Amino acid sequence: MTLEADTMADVDDDDYDVIVIGGGLTGLVAAYQILKKHANLSVMILEAE
């Protein structure tokens, strides 16, 4: 599992397996649990700011 941070300006037309909307505690835990069980998936976390 790797952590990579991009801003929207850095994101190309990449495909993601899962998109989590909200970078608060619930969104981060959801993304973490998904990656913990399915490390081969790509996950994007969208945050308003």
matplotlib code that plots the C-alpha trace (Angstrom):
import matplotlib.pyplot as plt

x = [0.0, 1.4, 0.3, 0.5, -0.9, -1.9, -3.8, -6.6, -4.1, -1.8, -4.5, -4.7, -7.4, -6.4, -8.8, -9.5, -11.2, -12.7, -13.4, -14.0, -15.7, -14.6, -11.3, -12.6, -12.2, -14.9, -13.5, -10.0, -10.9, -13.0, -10.1, -7.7, -10.0, -10.5, -6.8, -6.1, -8.4, -7.7, -4.2, -4.3, -7.1, -6.4, -8.2, -8.8, -9.9, -11.6, -11.7, -13.3, -10.2]
y = [0.0, 3.3, 6.9, 9.4, 12.9, 14.9, 18.1, 18.2, 20.1, 17.0, 14.4, 13.4, 11.3, 8.3, 5.6, 4.7, 1.6, 3.4, 7.1, 8.2, 11.6, 13.3, 13.4, 13.5, 10.7, 8.5, 8.9, 8.2, 5.1, 3.8, 4.3, 2.6, -0.4, -0.8, -0.7, -3.0, -5.7, -5.0, -3.6, -4.0, -1.4, 2.3, 4.7, 8.4, 10.6, 13.8, 16.7, 20.1, 22.1]
z = [0.0, -1.0, -0.3, -3.1, -2.8, -5.9, -6.3, -9.0, -11.2, -11.0, -11.7, -15.4, -16.9, -14.7, -13.8, -10.2, -8.9, -5.9, -5.3, -1.7, -1.4, 1.8, 3.4, 7.0, 9.5, 7.9, 4.4, 5.4, 7.4, 4.5, 2.1, 4.5, 5.1, 1.3, 0.7, 3.6, 2.2, -1.5, -1.8, -5.6, -6.0, -6.8, -4.5, -4.9, -2.0, -3.0, -0.5, -1.1, -0.3]

ax = plt.figure().add_subplot(projection="3d")
ax.plot(x, y, z, "-o")
ax.set_aspect("equal")
plt.show()
